[in-house]
């Protein structure tokens, strides 16, 4: 076994967060996670699927039940173990992840990967937020966020400014944004409740077959028509892909949130309220808004004439009128700015750790440029694909982490030497399964969850076969984190 001097400085220099610095779940974990799910990019796709009738093809009840299942999968499989590891050790993700990928490998997974993926999130934020601003500023341009060809040059200029500002604030001024972010989440809450109040009367009259027929009629002459209506299993699988894919990196970040939790109760309640309940409420209300719109004879006709949108923001003009909808879109875009800054902030922290020799202005600047390019080209507008990629890459990490945690008696085993083979092989095989639908190799249902399962099973088998590198000894306060 290696001696303590073989520990990389980023591990030996890590300091567990003391109990004195921690707080109840309702002061940190729950509101932070809830803010993530209030971001309109999440709940706007609660019904959206490239099929006739979207995720409402089997009715409101099944869509909501599928959402509840996805919410608890996020809590129990993708959040709780990272949260408990962070709470028990007081150490962030890039340290506790060294038990899976090794002291050297931990630089890359999950540390560097977490930073890289944040720029994917920044690109999504830049694209949709700028599109909403454009819809307010250029109401006659007929901008459709789902079609990059409708995005004018002026809006692409907004994307550049939005991305640069978010990256700069993430690097230098996150403390100022945090104060504003405390109140900005109230905007999407108000928007959701107003839209629900306007469409509630049509919920009881919603008939999935009516929406399916409207979809077939609207796309009869389209060059690319939606696929056939989803079965009940198809709805559940797509809901899992969308929700779990969106949450995957945030679930892994539960380790960082857990360092601020006092005990298991804080970790559990923070997840149940901030993750599960927030998912159910935000996306659930969005589902009811879409169903209520198509359950109303008058609104349904207007929505069909508007192109049959299945996203709550896309229905705002039908529900509220053009002028009010424009104001709502502008407010939702403004409310999304702190999320863009936080993505840049997390990426900057990751790069400062994994690339200490490079000025973070350079590394984050390059990442922000890529984010802006993804937005301008419209690639970031394909949010569901982004969710699939994130779920494919982080699903197996979290699956392996769960098994490692259980095999080690529900505590952190400590860093392993070099590159731990079990972790890397489990991640690679899980990621391959996760990207199969994206690359159109094989339509793996609920790919992020499938990637999680493969990562867990492979890691467990390899661990039993002895394919793990040796544990590195710890001393001082760090030694206490493995007890």
C-alpha positions as CSV (number, residue, x, y, z in Angstrom):
1,X,0.0,0.0,0.0
2,X,1.2,3.5,-0.8
3,X,2.4,6.0,1.8
4,X,0.7,9.3,2.6
5,X,3.2,11.2,0.6
6,X,1.7,9.6,-2.6
7,X,-1.5,11.5,-2.1
8,X,-2.0,14.3,-4.7
9,X,-2.0,17.7,-3.1
10,X,-5.7,18.3,-4.1
11,X,-6.6,15.4,-1.8
12,X,-4.1,15.9,1.0
13,X,-5.0,19.6,1.2
14,X,-8.7,19.0,1.3
15,X,-10.4,20.1,4.5
16,X,-13.8,18.6,5.6
17,X,-16.5,21.1,6.2
18,X,-17.0,21.3,10.0
19,X,-20.3,20.8,11.7
20,X,-20.3,24.4,12.9
21,X,-20.6,25.6,9.3
22,X,-23.7,23.5,8.5
23,X,-27.3,24.4,8.5
24,X,-30.8,22.8,8.3
25,X,-32.1,21.4,5.0
26,X,-34.6,24.2,4.5
27,X,-31.8,26.8,4.5
28,X,-29.5,25.3,1.9
29,X,-30.2,22.0,0.1
30,X,-34.0,22.3,-0.5
31,X,-34.2,25.9,-1.8
32,X,-31.1,25.4,-4.0
33,X,-32.5,22.3,-5.7
34,X,-36.0,23.8,-5.9
35,X,-34.5,26.8,-7.8
36,X,-33.0,24.4,-10.4
37,X,-36.4,22.9,-11.2
38,X,-38.1,26.3,-11.3
39,X,-35.9,27.0,-14.4
40,X,-38.3,27.1,-17.3
41,X,-36.0,25.0,-19.4
42,X,-36.9,22.1,-17.1
43,X,-40.6,22.3,-16.9
44,X,-41.2,23.5,-20.4
45,X,-40.5,20.0,-21.7
46,X,-42.8,18.2,-19.2
47,X,-45.1,17.2,-22.1
48,X,-42.9,17.8,-25.1
49,X,-42.0,14.6,-27.0
50,X,-41.6,14.0,-30.8
51,X,-44.7,11.9,-30.9
52,X,-48.4,12.5,-31.5
53,X,-49.9,13.7,-28.2
54,X,-46.5,14.0,-26.6
55,X,-46.4,12.7,-23.0
56,X,-50.1,13.2,-22.7
57,X,-50.9,10.5,-25.2
58,X,-52.0,8.2,-22.4
59,X,-53.9,10.8,-20.4
60,X,-53.2,13.2,-17.5
61,X,-53.1,10.6,-14.7
62,X,-50.4,8.5,-16.4
63,X,-48.3,11.5,-17.3
64,X,-48.4,12.7,-13.6
65,X,-47.7,9.2,-12.3
66,X,-44.7,8.8,-14.6
67,X,-43.5,12.1,-13.4
68,X,-43.8,11.0,-9.7
69,X,-41.9,7.8,-10.5
70,X,-39.1,9.8,-12.2
71,X,-39.0,12.3,-9.3
72,X,-38.4,9.5,-6.8
73,X,-35.8,7.8,-9.0
74,X,-33.9,11.1,-8.9
75,X,-34.1,11.3,-5.1
76,X,-33.4,7.7,-4.2
77,X,-31.0,6.6,-6.9
78,X,-29.3,9.7,-8.2
79,X,-29.1,12.0,-5.1
80,X,-29.3,10.3,-1.7
81,X,-25.9,8.5,-1.8
82,X,-23.8,11.5,-3.0
83,X,-25.7,13.6,-0.4
84,X,-24.9,11.1,2.4
85,X,-21.2,10.9,1.3
86,X,-20.9,14.6,1.4
87,X,-22.6,14.8,4.8
88,X,-20.5,12.0,6.4
89,X,-17.2,13.2,5.0
90,X,-17.6,16.9,4.7
91,X,-15.8,16.6,1.3
92,X,-17.0,17.7,-2.1
93,X,-17.6,15.5,-5.2
94,X,-14.2,15.7,-6.7
95,X,-12.7,14.2,-3.6
96,X,-15.2,11.5,-2.7
97,X,-15.2,10.5,-6.4
98,X,-11.6,9.3,-6.0
99,X,-12.8,6.1,-4.4
100,X,-14.3,5.3,-7.8
101,X,-11.8,6.6,-10.3
102,X,-8.6,6.7,-8.3
103,X,-6.5,9.6,-7.0
104,X,-5.2,10.4,-10.5
105,X,-8.4,9.5,-12.4
106,X,-10.5,11.7,-10.1
107,X,-9.1,14.7,-11.8
108,X,-10.9,13.7,-14.9
109,X,-14.0,11.9,-13.5
110,X,-16.0,13.3,-12.0
111,X,-14.0,16.6,-11.6
112,X,-13.1,17.7,-15.1
113,X,-16.2,16.2,-16.6
114,X,-18.5,18.1,-14.3
115,X,-16.8,21.3,-15.4
116,X,-17.2,20.4,-19.1
117,X,-20.8,19.5,-18.8
118,X,-21.6,22.9,-17.2
119,X,-20.8,24.5,-20.4
120,X,-23.5,22.3,-22.1
121,X,-25.9,23.7,-19.5
122,X,-24.7,27.2,-20.1
123,X,-25.3,26.8,-23.9
124,X,-28.9,25.6,-23.2
125,X,-29.5,28.6,-20.9
126,X,-28.0,31.0,-23.4
127,X,-30.1,29.6,-26.3
128,X,-33.5,29.5,-24.6
129,X,-33.2,32.7,-22.5
130,X,-32.0,34.7,-25.6
131,X,-34.9,33.2,-27.6
132,X,-37.4,34.4,-25.0
133,X,-35.9,37.9,-25.0
134,X,-36.0,37.9,-28.8
135,X,-39.7,37.0,-28.7
136,X,-40.3,40.0,-26.5
137,X,-38.1,42.4,-28.4
138,X,-39.1,41.2,-31.9
139,X,-42.8,40.1,-31.6
140,X,-43.3,40.1,-35.4
141,X,-40.3,37.9,-36.1
142,X,-42.3,34.7,-35.4
143,X,-39.4,33.2,-33.4
144,X,-39.8,29.5,-32.6
145,X,-37.2,28.3,-30.1
146,X,-37.6,24.8,-31.5
147,X,-36.5,25.9,-34.9
148,X,-33.1,27.7,-35.1
149,X,-33.9,28.9,-38.6
150,X,-36.4,31.3,-37.1
151,X,-33.8,32.9,-34.8
152,X,-32.7,36.3,-36.3
153,X,-29.2,37.6,-36.2
154,X,-30.1,40.2,-33.5
155,X,-31.1,37.4,-31.2
156,X,-27.8,35.6,-31.9
157,X,-26.1,38.8,-30.8
158,X,-28.0,38.6,-27.6
159,X,-26.7,35.1,-27.1
160,X,-23.1,36.3,-27.3
161,X,-23.7,39.0,-24.8
162,X,-25.7,36.7,-22.5
163,X,-23.0,34.0,-22.5
164,X,-20.1,36.5,-21.9
165,X,-21.9,38.2,-19.0
166,X,-22.8,34.9,-17.4
167,X,-19.3,33.6,-17.7
168,X,-17.8,36.8,-16.3
169,X,-20.2,37.0,-13.4
170,X,-19.6,33.3,-12.7
171,X,-15.9,34.0,-12.4
172,X,-15.9,37.2,-10.5
173,X,-19.3,38.2,-9.1
174,X,-21.3,35.2,-8.0
175,X,-21.8,36.6,-4.5
176,X,-23.9,39.5,-6.0
177,X,-26.0,37.2,-8.1
178,X,-26.8,35.0,-5.2
179,X,-28.6,37.8,-3.5
180,X,-30.8,38.4,-6.5
181,X,-31.3,34.7,-7.1
182,X,-33.1,34.5,-3.7
183,X,-36.1,36.4,-5.2
184,X,-36.0,35.7,-8.9
185,X,-37.3,32.1,-8.5
186,X,-40.6,33.7,-7.5
187,X,-41.1,34.8,-11.1
188,X,-41.5,31.3,-12.6
189,X,-43.7,30.3,-9.6
190,X,-46.0,33.3,-10.4
191,X,-46.0,32.5,-14.2
192,X,-46.9,28.8,-13.6
193,X,-49.7,29.6,-11.2
194,X,-51.2,32.3,-13.5
195,X,-51.1,30.0,-16.5
196,X,-52.7,27.2,-14.4
197,X,-55.5,29.5,-13.2
198,X,-56.3,30.4,-16.8
199,X,-56.4,26.8,-18.1
200,X,-57.8,24.9,-15.1
201,X,-61.3,24.9,-16.5
202,X,-60.2,22.7,-19.4
203,X,-58.4,20.0,-17.4
204,X,-61.5,17.9,-16.7
205,X,-62.4,17.9,-20.4
206,X,-59.0,16.9,-21.7
207,X,-59.1,13.8,-23.9
208,X,-55.7,12.4,-25.1
209,X,-57.2,11.1,-28.3
210,X,-58.4,14.6,-29.2
211,X,-54.8,15.9,-28.9
212,X,-53.5,13.0,-30.9
213,X,-55.9,13.7,-33.7
214,X,-55.0,17.4,-33.7
215,X,-51.4,16.4,-34.0
216,X,-52.0,14.1,-36.9
217,X,-54.0,16.7,-38.7
218,X,-51.5,19.4,-38.1
219,X,-48.6,17.3,-39.4
220,X,-50.3,15.5,-42.3
221,X,-48.5,17.7,-44.8
222,X,-45.3,18.2,-42.8
223,X,-42.0,16.9,-44.3
224,X,-41.1,15.3,-40.9
225,X,-44.2,14.2,-38.9
226,X,-44.1,13.1,-35.3
227,X,-43.9,9.4,-34.5
228,X,-46.9,7.4,-33.4
229,X,-48.5,8.1,-30.1
230,X,-46.4,6.7,-27.2
231,X,-47.6,3.7,-25.2
232,X,-47.9,3.8,-21.4
233,X,-44.4,2.3,-21.2
234,X,-43.1,4.8,-23.8
235,X,-44.4,7.7,-21.8
236,X,-42.7,6.5,-18.6
237,X,-39.5,5.8,-20.4
238,X,-39.4,9.2,-22.1
239,X,-40.3,10.9,-18.8
240,X,-37.4,9.2,-17.1
241,X,-35.1,10.2,-19.9
242,X,-36.1,13.8,-19.6
243,X,-36.3,14.2,-15.8
244,X,-33.3,12.0,-14.8
245,X,-31.2,13.3,-17.7
246,X,-31.8,16.9,-16.5
247,X,-31.0,16.0,-12.9
248,X,-28.0,13.8,-13.3
249,X,-25.2,16.3,-12.7
250,X,-27.2,18.1,-10.0
251,X,-27.6,14.6,-8.3
252,X,-23.9,14.1,-8.3
253,X,-23.5,17.7,-6.9
254,X,-25.5,16.3,-3.9
255,X,-22.1,15.5,-2.4
256,X,-21.3,19.2,-2.4
257,X,-24.7,20.1,-1.0
258,X,-24.3,17.3,1.6
259,X,-21.2,18.9,3.0
260,X,-23.6,21.6,4.4
261,X,-26.0,19.1,5.9
262,X,-25.9,18.3,9.6
263,X,-27.2,14.8,9.6
264,X,-29.1,12.1,7.6
265,X,-32.4,13.8,8.2
266,X,-31.2,17.0,6.5
267,X,-30.0,15.0,3.5
268,X,-33.2,13.1,3.2
269,X,-35.6,16.1,3.7
270,X,-33.5,18.3,1.4
271,X,-33.9,15.7,-1.3
272,X,-37.6,14.9,-0.7
273,X,-38.6,18.6,-0.7
274,X,-36.0,20.2,-3.0
275,X,-35.8,17.4,-5.5
276,X,-38.8,15.1,-5.5
277,X,-41.5,17.6,-4.5
278,X,-40.0,20.4,-6.6
279,X,-40.0,18.1,-9.7
280,X,-43.6,17.0,-9.1
281,X,-44.9,20.5,-8.5
282,X,-43.1,22.4,-11.3
283,X,-43.4,19.8,-14.1
284,X,-46.8,18.7,-12.8
285,X,-48.3,22.2,-13.1
286,X,-46.8,22.4,-16.6
287,X,-48.5,19.1,-17.6
288,X,-51.8,20.5,-16.2
289,X,-51.4,23.7,-18.2
290,X,-50.9,21.9,-21.5
291,X,-53.8,19.5,-20.7
292,X,-56.1,22.4,-19.7
293,X,-55.3,24.3,-22.9
294,X,-56.2,21.3,-25.2
295,X,-59.1,20.4,-23.0
296,X,-60.7,23.9,-23.7
297,X,-62.5,24.1,-27.0
298,X,-61.6,27.7,-27.6
299,X,-57.9,27.5,-26.5
300,X,-57.5,24.2,-28.3
301,X,-58.5,25.8,-31.6
302,X,-56.1,28.7,-31.1
303,X,-53.3,26.4,-30.1
304,X,-53.8,24.2,-33.2
305,X,-53.7,27.4,-35.3
306,X,-50.4,28.4,-33.6
307,X,-48.7,25.1,-34.6
308,X,-49.8,22.9,-31.7
309,X,-47.1,23.7,-29.2
310,X,-46.7,21.2,-26.3
311,X,-44.6,23.5,-24.1
312,X,-46.2,25.7,-21.5
313,X,-44.1,28.8,-22.6
314,X,-45.1,28.1,-26.2
315,X,-48.7,28.3,-25.2
316,X,-48.4,31.6,-23.2
317,X,-49.5,33.7,-26.2
318,X,-52.6,31.5,-26.7
319,X,-53.5,31.6,-23.0
320,X,-52.5,35.2,-22.1
321,X,-52.5,37.2,-25.3
322,X,-49.4,38.4,-27.3
323,X,-48.5,41.4,-25.1
324,X,-48.8,39.7,-21.7
325,X,-47.1,36.6,-23.0
326,X,-44.1,38.7,-24.2
327,X,-43.7,40.2,-20.8
328,X,-43.9,36.8,-19.2
329,X,-41.2,35.5,-21.5
330,X,-38.9,38.4,-20.7
331,X,-39.4,37.8,-17.0
332,X,-38.6,34.0,-17.4
333,X,-35.4,34.9,-19.2
334,X,-34.3,37.3,-16.5
335,X,-35.1,34.7,-13.9
336,X,-32.8,32.2,-15.7
337,X,-29.7,34.4,-15.6
338,X,-28.5,33.3,-12.2
339,X,-28.6,29.7,-13.3
340,X,-26.3,30.6,-16.2
341,X,-24.0,32.3,-13.7
342,X,-24.0,29.3,-11.4
343,X,-23.1,26.9,-14.3
344,X,-20.1,29.1,-15.0
345,X,-19.2,29.3,-11.3
346,X,-19.3,25.5,-11.0
347,X,-17.2,25.1,-14.1
348,X,-14.7,27.6,-12.9
349,X,-14.3,25.8,-9.6
350,X,-13.8,22.5,-11.4
351,X,-11.2,23.9,-13.7
352,X,-9.3,25.7,-10.8
353,X,-9.0,22.3,-9.2
354,X,-8.2,20.1,-12.2
355,X,-6.2,22.7,-14.2
356,X,-4.5,24.8,-11.5
357,X,-1.8,25.9,-13.9
358,X,-4.2,27.6,-16.3
359,X,-5.7,31.0,-15.7
360,X,-9.5,30.3,-15.1
361,X,-10.3,33.3,-17.3
362,X,-8.7,31.4,-20.2
363,X,-10.3,28.0,-19.4
364,X,-13.7,29.4,-18.6
365,X,-13.5,31.8,-21.5
366,X,-12.9,28.9,-24.0
367,X,-15.7,27.0,-22.4
368,X,-18.1,30.0,-22.7
369,X,-17.1,30.4,-26.3
370,X,-18.1,26.8,-27.0
371,X,-21.4,27.4,-25.1
372,X,-22.2,30.4,-27.2
373,X,-21.3,28.5,-30.4
374,X,-23.7,25.7,-29.4
375,X,-26.4,28.3,-28.8
376,X,-25.9,30.2,-32.1
377,X,-25.9,27.0,-34.2
378,X,-29.0,25.8,-32.4
379,X,-27.4,22.6,-31.1
380,X,-28.1,23.7,-27.5
381,X,-31.8,24.1,-28.4
382,X,-32.1,20.3,-28.6
383,X,-32.6,20.2,-24.8
384,X,-33.8,16.5,-24.7
385,X,-30.6,15.4,-26.4
386,X,-28.5,17.4,-24.0
387,X,-30.3,15.7,-21.1
388,X,-29.6,12.3,-22.7
389,X,-25.9,13.1,-23.0
390,X,-25.7,14.3,-19.4
391,X,-27.6,11.3,-18.2
392,X,-25.4,8.9,-20.2
393,X,-22.2,10.3,-18.8
394,X,-23.2,10.8,-15.2
395,X,-25.7,7.9,-14.8
396,X,-23.0,5.2,-14.6
397,X,-20.9,7.4,-12.2
398,X,-23.8,7.5,-9.7
399,X,-24.6,3.8,-10.2
400,X,-21.1,2.8,-9.4
401,X,-21.0,5.3,-6.4
402,X,-24.1,3.6,-5.0
403,X,-22.6,0.1,-5.1
404,X,-19.2,1.3,-3.8
405,X,-21.1,3.0,-0.9
406,X,-23.0,-0.2,0.0
407,X,-20.0,-2.5,-0.4
408,X,-18.1,-0.4,2.0
409,X,-20.6,-0.5,4.8
410,X,-22.4,2.8,3.9
411,X,-19.4,5.0,4.3
412,X,-16.6,6.4,2.1
413,X,-13.8,4.0,1.4
414,X,-11.2,6.7,0.8
415,X,-9.2,7.5,-2.4
416,X,-7.8,4.6,-4.4
417,X,-4.4,4.6,-6.1
418,X,-3.9,5.8,-9.7
419,X,-6.8,5.0,-12.0
420,X,-9.2,2.5,-10.4
421,X,-10.0,0.0,-13.2
422,X,-13.5,-1.0,-11.7
423,X,-14.7,2.6,-11.8
424,X,-13.4,3.4,-15.3
425,X,-14.7,0.2,-16.9
426,X,-18.1,0.6,-15.2
427,X,-18.4,4.2,-16.4
428,X,-17.3,3.4,-20.0
429,X,-19.8,0.5,-20.4
430,X,-22.6,2.5,-18.8
431,X,-21.9,5.5,-21.0
432,X,-21.9,3.4,-24.1
433,X,-25.4,2.1,-23.2
434,X,-26.5,5.6,-22.4
435,X,-25.5,7.1,-25.8
436,X,-26.9,4.3,-27.9
437,X,-30.3,6.1,-28.5
438,X,-28.5,9.4,-29.3
439,X,-26.2,7.7,-31.9
440,X,-29.3,5.7,-33.2
441,X,-27.5,2.5,-32.5
442,X,-30.3,1.0,-30.4
443,X,-33.3,2.6,-28.8
444,X,-32.5,1.9,-25.2
445,X,-35.5,3.0,-23.1
446,X,-34.9,5.4,-20.3
447,X,-31.2,5.5,-21.3
448,X,-30.0,7.6,-18.3
449,X,-31.5,5.0,-15.9
450,X,-30.2,2.1,-18.0
451,X,-26.7,3.7,-17.9
452,X,-27.0,3.9,-14.1
453,X,-27.9,0.3,-13.8
454,X,-25.1,-0.9,-16.1
455,X,-22.6,1.2,-14.1
456,X,-23.8,-0.2,-10.8
457,X,-23.9,-3.9,-12.0
458,X,-20.5,-3.7,-13.7
459,X,-18.8,-2.0,-10.8
460,X,-20.2,-4.5,-8.3
461,X,-19.0,-7.5,-10.4
462,X,-15.6,-6.0,-10.9
463,X,-15.3,-5.1,-7.2
464,X,-16.1,-8.7,-6.3
465,X,-13.5,-9.9,-8.7
466,X,-10.8,-7.7,-7.1
467,X,-10.5,-5.3,-10.0
468,X,-10.1,-2.2,-7.7
469,X,-6.8,-0.4,-7.1
470,X,-5.4,-0.2,-3.6
471,X,-6.8,2.3,-1.0
472,X,-4.4,5.1,-0.1
473,X,-3.9,5.8,3.6
474,X,-5.2,9.1,5.1
475,X,-3.9,11.0,8.1
476,X,-5.2,13.8,10.3
477,X,-8.8,15.0,9.8
478,X,-9.1,13.2,6.5
479,X,-8.6,9.9,8.2
480,X,-11.8,10.5,10.2
481,X,-13.8,10.8,7.0
482,X,-13.7,7.1,6.3
483,X,-15.0,6.0,9.7
